[in-house]
């Protein structure tokens, strides 16, 4: 079997895949965020149509979107969505990890934007945290917390790999192997 790939046109994953969303359940508790969105790329023109299509059933027609331009290389002024125009604005005062969706009839929704290169486990934690009803955590706080959590996980993995690489050797308080076995046996220097 032979496959032919057309490398002249980049593959558009955003239009082929459903939007990765986690939305806050409808409750009376108002929080800082209405959920999270994990785009496949930093191409707003390709990413916004599937997002808006996924949100129109539960939320209604989205007419405007605002972003902070620091996370998006190109911010188009208009994006075609299902035969109509979605207006896109950018504000440097808006949090860089937040996307605001507006509708004339329904109102405003704030979503945490998870960077496309985020690992699956981190994205899952962020999506769950952003969808908690009544949460007072902002997009910036959630991203800062995940940075600390991710660093802690990487440090723990590094310590475990070091331990395993040394065969579980006993370590001095200064992090140096002592040359002793892990079990105190008579005659090996343990008293």
N, C-alpha and C positions, 0 to 999 in steps of 0.2 A: 504494500500500500504506500502511496506517495502523497505527501501533503505539500501544498504550495502556499507559501506565506507572502503576503504583500507587505513589504517593509517600507514602502513609500508613504504609507499613511499610518500614523500611530493608532494603536488600538484604544478605543474609548471605553474604558472599564466603567465609568460612571453611568453612561447611558445603557450599558448592558446589565448592570447589577442594580438591585433595589437599594434604596437609601438605608444606611445603617443608623438607626434611630433608637433612642430610649426616651419615652415621654412620661412625664409626671401624670399619675392617674388623676382623673377629675375629682377634686375634693374642694372643700371650703377653705383649706389651708393654702394660703398664697406664700410662695417662696421666692427666692432670688432667681431661680431658673425654672424653665418649663420642660427641661430635658436636655439631652445631649445628641450631637450629630457627629459621626465619624466619617468624613469624606474619604474617598479613595485617592484623591490628588489635590493639588492646590490650584486647579483650574476651575474658577467659579462659573464660567460659562458652561462647562460640562457638568459640574456638580449640582448646580441649583435646580435644573429641571426635574431630576428624580426626587430631590428633597421636597420641592413644592408639590409635586404630584402625590407624594406619600402623605403630606400634611393636609391637603385639601379636603379629604374625606373626614378626618376627625376634627379639623379646625375651621374649615371654610377657605374661601379664596384668598390667597396671599397676593398682595399687590406691590409691596415694597420690601426690600431687604437692605439692612445696613451692616457693614463690617468695618473692622479696623484694617487699614491697608498693610500693616507690618507683617501679617501672616500670608498675604495673597500677593503674588508677583504682579498680577494684572487684575484690576477691578473694572469690569465693563460697566457702562452706565445703564445698559439695557440688555436683557437676556430674553430670548424667545422661549415661551413655555406654552405648549398646547395651543398654538395659533394666536397667542396674545403676548403682550410685552410685560415683563417683570422689571420694575425700576430698581436699580442697585445704587446705593449711596455708600460713602465711606466717611468715617469720622475718627480722627486720631484720639479724641477724648473717650471713645468707646473702648471697653476692654478688648485687648487683642485676641482673647480666647472666647469671645462671645459673638454670636450672630443674632440680630434682631429681625424678626419677621413682623410685618404690619399688614392689617386688613381693614378696609373701610367699615365693614359690618361687624367684625368680631373683636378686634383689638390688637394687642401686642403680645408677642411671645419671645422669650429670651432663651437661646440654646447655647450650651457649652459646645465649643468646636474643638474636637479632639484632633490633634495633628495627624495627618494620614500615615506618617511613619511610626506611629505609636505601636508598641507591641500589644498583642491581643489581650494578655492578662491585665495590663495597665488600662487599656481601653475599656475592658469589662468593668474594672473598678470605677473608672470615671463615669461611665454610662449609668451604673447603678447609683452612684452618689448624686449625680445631677438629677435623677428622677425621684428623689425622696420628697414627698409632699411637705411643704412648709419649711424646707431647709433654708437657713440663713447664710449658707456658704455661697460665695460668689464664684464666678468662673475662674478668676485669678487665684483665689484661695484653693480651690479644688486642684488646679494645675500645680500650684506650689506644693501642696500636700503630696501629690503624686510624685513629684520630683524627689521629695524626701523619702517616701516609701520605696520608690524604685531604687534610690541610692542604697537604702538599707538592705533591700533584697540582694542587690549586686554585691554588697560588702559581705553579707552572710554566705552567699555562694562562693565568694573568693576565699573566705576563711575555711569553709568546708572543703574546698578543693585543696587548700594548703594542708589541712589536716590529713586528708586522704593521700595526698602526694608524699607526705612524710611517714606514711604507714601508721598514723595514729600515735606518733612518738610523743613522749612526755616533753613538755616545753617548760623552759624556765620562765619566771615572771617577766623576762625581757623579750620573749618570743623566740628564743634560741632552743634548738633541740638539746636535751640533756644527755642523750646517749643511754638512757635507762629504758627498760621495758615499761609497758603500761601497767603491768601487775607487779606489786611489791613481793618478790620472791626472796627467800633467804639467800644470802651470798651475792646479791647483785648490787649491794650498796644501800639498800633501803633498811632502815632500822626503825 
